[in-house]
Amino acid sequence: MCLSNVYRASDRELIMELAAQIRQEAGYVTVRDLFGASKRIPGSVASVDLENNVVLIQTQEAPADVKKEVI
């Protein structure tokens, strides 16, 4: 099983630990952890390092009604 920690690319702030699934759609990245919790972040995947289990997300400012949305 390959799990990765997901960080914001600009400052390496941790977004999610043990991400098991990452989907990019329509200007958002949705990450789901090993336990099923999900987060939807406005932005795009900047890099994926499978050797070190690190994913960087280039975040964008979201509209006020979807900021910090947790699915």
N, CA and C of each residue as an Amber inpcrd file, in Angstrom:
protein
   213
   0.8560000  -1.1710000   0.0000000   0.0000000   0.0000000   0.0000000
   0.9030000   1.2350000   0.0000000   0.5650000   2.1930000  -0.8320000
   1.3620000   3.4140000  -0.9500000   0.5400000   4.5940000  -0.4280000
   0.9100000   5.0980000   0.7340000   0.2340000   6.2450000   1.3340000
   1.2030000   7.4170000   1.3470000   0.6790000   8.6250000   1.1540000
   1.5370000   9.8050000   1.1060000   0.9850000  10.9070000   1.9740000
   1.8820000  11.7670000   2.4340000   1.4660000  12.9960000   3.1030000
   1.3140000  14.0730000   2.0330000   0.2870000  14.8920000   2.1790000
  -0.0180000  15.9390000   1.2010000   0.2510000  17.2880000   1.8470000
   1.0270000  18.1200000   1.1390000   1.4270000  19.4280000   1.6530000
   1.0800000  20.5230000   0.6490000   0.8700000  21.7320000   1.1630000
   0.7440000  22.9100000   0.2990000   2.1440000  23.2340000  -0.2100000
   2.2920000  23.4070000  -1.5100000   3.6110000  23.5960000  -2.1280000
   4.2990000  24.8790000  -1.6680000   3.5490000  25.9370000  -1.4350000
   4.1540000  27.2390000  -1.1410000   4.9000000  27.2780000   0.1810000
   4.3980000  26.5930000   1.2000000   5.0190000  26.6800000   2.5240000
   5.1740000  25.3360000   3.2190000   4.8650000  24.2570000   2.4990000
   4.9580000  22.8890000   3.0360000   4.0630000  22.6620000   4.2600000
   2.9610000  23.3940000   4.3420000   1.9860000  23.1450000   5.4160000
   1.2690000  21.8280000   5.1260000   1.1710000  20.9860000   6.1430000
   0.5300000  19.6810000   5.9890000  -0.9650000  19.8540000   5.7460000
  -1.4480000  19.2490000   4.6780000  -2.8810000  19.2480000   4.3700000
  -3.5180000  17.9660000   4.8740000  -2.8460000  16.8310000   4.6270000
  -3.3880000  15.5480000   5.0750000  -2.2700000  14.5230000   5.2030000
  -2.3590000  13.7140000   6.2520000  -1.4510000  12.5830000   6.4340000
  -2.1070000  11.3190000   5.8970000  -1.2920000  10.3850000   5.4720000
  -1.7400000   9.0620000   5.0450000  -2.8080000   9.1110000   3.9480000
  -2.5880000   9.9650000   2.9500000  -3.5300000  10.0530000   1.8380000
  -3.4470000   8.7740000   1.0100000  -4.6060000   8.1860000   0.7820000
  -4.6890000   6.9520000   0.0190000  -5.1980000   7.1960000  -1.3960000
  -5.9150000   8.3160000  -1.5970000  -6.4710000   8.6270000  -2.9120000
  -6.3820000  10.1270000  -3.1520000  -5.9950000  10.4980000  -4.3770000
  -5.9010000  11.9030000  -4.7700000  -6.5410000  12.0280000  -6.1390000
  -7.4960000  12.9610000  -6.2520000  -8.1770000  13.1960000  -7.5280000
  -8.1160000  14.6730000  -7.8500000  -7.8450000  14.9920000  -9.1110000
  -7.8350000  16.3760000  -9.5580000  -8.9520000  16.5600000 -10.5690000
  -9.8680000  17.5060000 -10.2720000 -11.0060000  17.7560000 -11.1550000
 -11.4170000  19.2190000 -11.0690000 -11.6290000  19.8360000 -12.2080000
 -12.2400000  21.1630000 -12.3190000 -11.6420000  22.1880000 -11.3600000
 -10.3240000  22.2600000 -11.2820000  -9.6740000  23.2650000 -10.4530000
  -9.5590000  22.9220000  -8.9780000  -9.8980000  21.6970000  -8.6040000
  -9.8230000  21.2530000  -7.2140000  -9.0480000  19.9420000  -7.1240000
  -8.4300000  19.7360000  -5.9770000  -7.8020000  18.4540000  -5.6700000
  -8.5450000  17.8820000  -4.4670000  -9.0270000  16.6630000  -4.6060000
  -9.7000000  15.9890000  -3.5060000  -8.7800000  14.8890000  -3.0030000
  -8.5010000  14.9190000  -1.7010000  -7.6470000  13.8960000  -1.0970000
  -8.4560000  13.1310000  -0.0520000  -8.2460000  11.8240000  -0.0010000
  -8.9320000  10.9730000   0.9690000  -7.8760000  10.1840000   1.7170000
  -8.0000000  10.1460000   3.0380000  -6.9940000   9.4370000   3.8290000
  -7.3540000   7.9650000   4.0160000  -6.4970000   7.2700000   4.6930000
  -6.6390000   5.8440000   4.9330000  -7.9440000   5.5070000   5.6540000
  -8.4550000   6.4400000   6.4480000  -9.6500000   6.2020000   7.2610000
 -10.9280000   6.7070000   6.6080000 -10.8340000   7.2830000   5.3850000
 -12.0100000   7.7170000   4.6480000 -12.3300000   9.1920000   4.7430000
 -11.6080000   9.9540000   5.5530000 -11.8430000  11.4000000   5.6390000
 -11.3390000  12.0560000   4.3560000 -12.0890000  13.0420000   3.8470000
 -11.7250000  13.7120000   2.6070000 -11.6270000  15.2110000   2.7920000
 -10.7830000  15.8410000   1.9650000 -10.6900000  17.2930000   1.8930000
 -10.6520000  17.6790000   0.4270000 -11.3080000  18.7880000   0.1070000
 -11.3290000  19.3260000  -1.2570000 -10.6150000  20.6690000  -1.2340000
  -9.5310000  20.7780000  -1.9950000  -8.6790000  21.9550000  -1.9610000
  -8.6520000  22.5930000  -3.3410000  -8.8880000  23.9010000  -3.4320000
  -8.7750000  24.5510000  -4.7330000  -7.3060000  24.6190000  -5.1430000
  -7.0030000  24.0920000  -6.3290000  -5.6260000  24.1020000  -6.7930000
  -5.3440000  22.9360000  -7.7170000  -4.0560000  22.5880000  -7.8160000
  -3.6400000  21.5010000  -8.6970000  -2.4410000  20.7850000  -8.0850000
  -2.2060000  19.5780000  -8.5540000  -1.0640000  18.7970000  -8.0810000
   0.2080000  19.4080000  -8.6670000   1.1350000  19.7880000  -7.7970000
   2.4060000  20.3770000  -8.2390000   3.4540000  19.2970000  -8.4470000
   3.5270000  18.3160000  -7.5300000   4.4800000  17.2220000  -7.6940000
   4.0690000  16.0200000  -6.8570000   4.5450000  14.8610000  -7.2930000
   4.3010000  13.6040000  -6.5880000   5.6480000  12.8960000  -6.4580000
   6.0630000  12.6480000  -5.2230000   7.3210000  11.9530000  -4.9470000
   6.9690000  10.6310000  -4.2730000   6.8640000   9.5770000  -5.0590000
   6.4630000   8.2790000  -4.5190000   7.5570000   7.6330000  -3.6830000
   8.7970000   7.9600000  -3.9630000   9.8970000   7.3970000  -3.1850000
   9.8620000   7.8820000  -1.7380000   9.5130000   9.1650000  -1.5490000
   9.4580000   9.7500000  -0.2040000   8.0340000   9.9390000   0.3110000
   7.0450000   9.4980000  -0.4570000   5.6270000   9.5710000  -0.0670000
   5.1760000  10.9940000   0.2270000   5.4930000  11.9070000  -0.6930000
   5.1410000  13.3170000  -0.5390000   4.4250000  13.8010000  -1.7970000
   3.2710000  14.4590000  -1.5960000   2.5350000  15.0930000  -2.6830000
   2.4230000  16.5800000  -2.3520000   2.7560000  17.4370000  -3.3270000
   2.6440000  18.8790000  -3.1490000   1.4810000  19.3960000  -3.9800000
   0.6540000  20.2460000  -3.3530000  -0.5000000  20.8530000  -4.0070000
  -0.2500000  22.3460000  -4.1510000  -0.3630000  22.8550000  -5.3850000
  -0.2830000  24.2920000  -5.6310000  -1.6850000  24.8320000  -5.3910000
  -1.8870000  25.4940000  -4.2610000  -3.2230000  25.9470000  -3.8840000
  -3.5690000  27.2760000  -4.5500000  -4.8710000  27.5090000  -4.6710000
  -5.4180000  28.7480000  -5.2010000  -6.4510000  29.2510000  -4.2140000
  -6.7350000  30.5370000  -4.2760000  -7.7590000  31.1170000  -3.4090000
  -9.1290000  30.6120000  -3.8590000  -9.9000000  30.0990000  -2.9290000
 -11.2320000  29.5890000  -3.2320000 -12.2740000  30.6690000  -2.9720000
 -13.4160000  30.5760000  -3.6330000 -14.5210000  31.4670000  -3.2910000
 -14.8810000  31.3060000  -1.8200000 -15.3910000  32.3510000  -1.2090000
 -15.6750000  32.3630000   0.2330000 -16.5880000  31.2130000   0.6650000
 -17.5130000  30.7920000  -0.2010000 -18.4640000  29.7600000   0.2010000
 -17.8840000  28.3460000   0.1910000 -16.6650000  28.1510000  -0.3270000
 -16.0980000  26.8000000  -0.3390000 -14.7560000  26.7330000   0.3850000
 -14.3370000  27.7790000   1.0470000 -13.0570000  27.7440000   1.7640000
 -13.0890000  26.7140000   2.8720000 -11.9950000  25.9490000   2.9640000
 -11.8090000  24.9380000   4.0030000 -12.9650000  23.9470000   4.0700000
 -13.4700000  23.5800000   2.9090000 -14.5580000  22.6230000   2.8360000
 -14.0180000  21.2250000   3.1550000 -14.6890000  20.5330000   4.0200000
 -14.3480000  19.1440000   4.3300000 -15.5200000  18.2970000   3.8960000
 -15.2300000  17.2940000   3.0900000 -16.3000000  16.4330000   2.5700000
 -16.5300000  15.2920000   3.5280000
